[in-house]
Amino acid sequence: MIWHKDYKISEIKNLITSDNILDHLGIEFMEIGPDFLKVRMPVDHRTKQIHGILHGGATCVLAETAGSFASLMCIDLDKYYAVGSVITANHLRPVSGGHITATCRPVHIGRSKHVWDILIHGDDGKLVAKCDLTCAVTDKK
């Protein structure tokens, strides 16, 4: 297991303050595995671009949410914090409805840098996007 402690979904929800982008976009934490985190988001009026398909920026918000929270789960939150610093996204297939689910797995978990591989699938199981996220881990002041 890669996590700092044995997290439950309810504990992740407790880390989130209200009135933030997760609330606005309907992002939900779905599953925590021994080396992965699954997070999903609806494809609806909040997350579509003008052509009626999933907005690439919304895809990036989902990926960064998954990777940033995965990093938080790997560190001692009393001593450190983690934030996304670099994100790349390859948008592979349009989606016009339903949900997309991000599955986040580690590529590297170091003392000051975490790198995550994030695959995003639609409800039909087809790959929608592949993202990479680097998080910076720093001491709390």
TARA-V763406 format. One record per pair of residues at least 12 apart in sequence whose C-alpha atoms are under 8 Angstrom apart, sorted by the first residue. I is the first residue (numbers start at 1). GAP is how many residues later the second one is. D is the distance in whole Angstrom. If there is no record, write none. Layout:
BEGIN
I_GAP_D / I_GAP_D
END
This chain:
BEGIN
1_33_5 / 1_34_6 / 2_32_7 / 2_33_6 / 2_72_6 / 3_31_8 / 3_32_8 / 3_70_5 / 3_71_4 / 3_72_8 / 4_69_6 / 4_70_5 / 4_71_6 / 4_72_7 / 5_68_7 / 5_69_8 / 7_25_8 / 7_66_7 / 8_24_7 / 9_20_7 / 9_21_7 / 9_22_7 / 9_23_7 / 12_17_8 / 13_16_8 / 24_22_8 / 25_16_7 / 25_17_7 / 25_21_6 / 25_22_7 / 26_15_6 / 26_16_6 / 27_12_7 / 27_13_6 / 27_14_5 / 27_15_7 / 27_35_7 / 28_12_5 / 28_13_6 / 35_70_6 / 35_71_7 / 36_34_8 / 36_67_7 / 36_68_5 / 36_69_5 / 36_70_8 / 37_29_7 / 37_33_7 / 37_65_8 / 37_66_6 / 37_67_5 / 37_68_7 / 38_28_7 / 38_63_7 / 38_64_6 / 38_65_5 / 38_66_6 / 39_23_7 / 39_27_6 / 39_62_6 / 39_63_5 / 39_64_7 / 40_22_7 / 40_59_7 / 40_60_6 / 40_61_4 / 40_62_6 / 41_21_7 / 41_58_5 / 41_59_6 / 41_60_7 / 42_55_7 / 42_56_6 / 42_57_4 / 42_58_6 / 43_52_7 / 43_53_6 / 43_54_5 / 43_55_5 / 43_56_5 / 43_57_7 / 44_52_8 / 44_53_6 / 44_54_8 / 48_48_8 / 52_44_6 / 53_41_6 / 53_42_5 / 53_43_4 / 53_44_8 / 54_40_6 / 54_41_6 / 54_42_6 / 56_35_7 / 59_70_8 / 60_27_8 / 60_29_7 / 60_71_8 / 62_40_7 / 63_39_6 / 63_41_8 / 63_55_6 / 63_57_8 / 63_68_7 / 63_70_8 / 64_20_7 / 64_23_7 / 64_69_7 / 66_36_7 / 66_37_8 / 66_38_6 / 66_52_8 / 67_17_8 / 67_37_6 / 67_49_6 / 67_51_7 / 67_66_6 / 67_67_8 / 67_68_8 / 68_14_7 / 68_15_6 / 68_16_6 / 68_67_7 / 70_34_8 / 71_12_8 / 71_43_7 / 71_64_7 / 78_62_8 / 79_60_6 / 79_61_6 / 80_57_7 / 80_58_6 / 80_59_4 / 80_60_5 / 81_56_6 / 81_57_6 / 81_58_7 / 81_59_6 / 82_53_6 / 82_54_5 / 82_55_4 / 82_56_6 / 83_52_5 / 83_53_6 / 83_54_7 / 84_49_7 / 84_50_6 / 84_51_4 / 84_52_6 / 85_48_8 / 85_49_6 / 85_50_5 / 85_51_6 / 86_47_6 / 86_48_5 / 86_49_7 / 87_44_7 / 87_45_6 / 87_46_5 / 87_47_6 / 88_43_5 / 88_44_5 / 88_45_7 / 89_40_7 / 89_41_6 / 89_42_4 / 89_43_7 / 90_39_5 / 90_40_5 / 90_41_6 / 91_37_6 / 91_38_5 / 91_39_7 / 92_35_7 / 92_36_5 / 92_37_5 / 92_38_8 / 93_34_7 / 93_35_5 / 93_36_7 / 94_34_7 / 95_27_7 / 95_33_7 / 98_24_8 / 98_25_6 / 99_23_6 / 99_24_6 / 100_20_6 / 100_21_6 / 100_22_5 / 100_23_6 / 100_28_8 / 101_19_5 / 101_20_5 / 101_21_6 / 101_22_8 / 102_16_6 / 102_17_6 / 102_18_4 / 102_19_7 / 103_15_5 / 103_16_5 / 103_17_6 / 104_12_6 / 104_13_6 / 104_14_4 / 104_15_7 / 105_12_5 / 105_13_6 / 111_26_7 / 112_24_6 / 112_25_5 / 112_26_6 / 113_21_7 / 113_22_6 / 113_23_5 / 113_24_6 / 114_20_6 / 114_21_5 / 114_22_7 / 114_23_7 / 115_17_7 / 115_18_6 / 115_19_4 / 115_20_6 / 116_16_6 / 116_17_5 / 116_18_6 / 117_13_8 / 117_14_6 / 117_15_5 / 117_16_7 / 118_12_6 / 118_13_5 / 118_14_6 / 118_15_8 / 119_12_6
END
